[in-house]
C-alpha cells in the first residue's frame, strides 16, 4: 500500500471512491480485470449482453461489461471491453456506431501496444446508399414476382399451358418460373380449377400452390425449395474477424440464399438499419427486405 495516509484522505473526500491496488508488472488485461473486480466484487469476464432491435437479435460477447448509471430519461448504456491482438480484429465502425446509437459502447484494447488502439478504424463515408431492394408484402402476386426476379430468375405471368385431359388437349392460364437449370415450375394462386393442377403435374412440370392462408414465410420457403437453391434460415454474422468467444453476433430473421460464384442474397424479414445494410454489403451480401413474416 503506497498511498498510506493519503488513502484515508481520499476516502474522506469522496465517499464512493474505490482504490484499486496495482503492481508495476501488471499487463493491460490484468489492470482491466482488477478494475472490474473492484467495481463488481468479482471478475467480469466472458459476459454476454443480448437484445433485439426491430427484430434483429444482437449478442455482444465481451471480456468485461459494465452498466453505466441511467441518464435523465432513464436510459442505461453498457460499456463492453475486449482485448484484441491487432487492428485486423477490430469491430467495423459501421457496427460500433450502430451499437452506440442503441446504448452499447464497444471498446477494444490492443494486447501488445494499447497506445495505438485508436488506429485502424476507417472513417465512415456519409450518405452512402446500401445495395438493398424491398418487396411488397401486401399483395401476394407482386411479392412472388418480386422475390423470383430479385433472386435472378425469370417470371412470366398469365401464360397459356396446354395439357391432355380425358383424351383432349386442354388450355389453362398460369404463371411460369424459368430457372435455366431445367427445373422450371408453375405458380398457382388458386386459379387452376378441378383436376387441372394434377393433370399438369402429371406432365412433369413442377408446381407451387399458394393459398390465401399462406404466410410470407410459407411462400418464401416454398419458392426456395422449388428453386432448389442452397439457403440458411435465420443466418448469423460475426461482426469482427476474430473468434466468436468475444465478438458481436447478429442474428437476422429470414433466409440467406447462396449463389455460386456470385454475391449471396439475404431475404430479411425485418427492417435493418442503414449501417447494418452497408455492413452486409461489405460482406458481399445483397439484401432484399421481404417485410414482416406474418
PyMOL commands that set and color helices and strands:
alter all, ss='L'
color gray80, all
select helices_A, chain A and resi 5-13+28-40+87-89+93-101+114-116+140-150+196-202+216-227+244-246+274-282
alter helices_A, ss='H'
color red, helices_A
select strands_A, chain A and resi 47-53+56-62+64-67+78-84+104-110+132-134+154-165+168-178+185-188+206-209+230-233+236-238+248-251+254-258+264-268+285-289
alter strands_A, ss='S'
color yellow, strands_A
deselect
rebuild
show_as cartoon
